[in-house]
Amino acid sequence: MNSNLGIISAFIGGALVGAGAAILFAPQKGEDLRARIKEILRKKGIICSQNEIDALVEQLTTEIDD
């Protein structure tokens, strides 16, 4: 059962990172982008503060630049 949970968690994590990276490539203002990310995560049942969204965007930007 733990193996299935791990696979599901990895899939969801990968989907979120992939969606975040795709959103980052869209030409939008930073403020609009962050609002869009927050809304997408909210629809998925993930509630994040503005600071958490900023940290996520920073992390994704760093990973994309590397």
ABEGO torsion letter per residue (X at the ends): XAAAAAAAAAAAAAAAAAAAAAAAABBBBAAAAAAAAAAAAAAAGBBBBAAAAAAAAAAAAAAAAX
